[in-house]
């Protein structure tokens, strides 16, 4: 199995991680997750692989996070996943799925941990 990156081409961190994967010579499938957003089931599966809840994958900067009131601690995981499904910009990036698991590569240097494992 190769690698899959949930990528946003305009994000410098995402471009760095994609470049590092390619430079390492691994096979990588690039998924522009804003143009081809994951559905709720895919997000839940990724959260499980990452070992985190939805708040661990929520992006705040440059997203409708505040307008949607997503900081409210009373919101359920289901509501947060629904928000990410409706507004894929809310998904933090880049997320990389590899042969040995998944990782949110923030900071960007985390990609090297993934490649070394």
URDARA-V771374 format. One record per pair of residues at least 6 apart in sequence whose ideal C-beta (glycine too) atoms are under 6 Angstrom apart, sorted by the first residue. I is the first residue (numbers start at 1). J is the second residue. D is the distance in Angstrom with one decimal. If there is no record, write none. Layout:
BEGIN
i = [I I]
j = [J J]
d = [D D]
END
This chain:
BEGIN
i = [1 2 3 3 3 3 3 4 4 5 5 5 5 5 6 6 6 6 7 7 7 7 7 8 8 8 11 13 14 14 16 17 17 17 17 20 21 24 33 34 37 40 40 43 43 49 50 53 54 54 54 57 57 58 59 59 63 63 64 68 70 83 84 84 92 94 95 96 96 98 100 103 103 105]
j = [99 27 21 26 28 96 98 29 97 18 28 30 94 96 31 33 93 95 14 18 30 32 94 14 34 93 93 108 93 94 108 94 105 108 111 111 28 115 88 88 88 81 85 81 84 102 102 77 77 80 81 91 92 90 90 92 89 90 87 83 83 90 90 91 104 105 104 103 105 114 117 110 114 111]
d = [4.9 3.3 5.7 5.3 4.5 5.9 4.7 4.6 4.4 5.7 6.0 5.8 5.4 5.1 5.5 4.1 6.0 4.2 5.0 5.8 5.1 5.9 5.7 5.0 5.8 5.3 5.8 4.7 5.1 4.2 4.6 4.7 4.6 5.6 4.6 4.8 4.6 5.2 5.5 5.1 3.9 5.3 4.8 5.2 5.6 3.8 5.1 5.9 5.1 3.7 5.4 6.0 5.3 5.8 5.6 4.2 4.6 5.0 5.5 5.8 6.0 5.8 4.7 5.2 5.9 5.1 5.5 5.5 5.5 5.7 5.4 5.9 4.9 4.7]
END
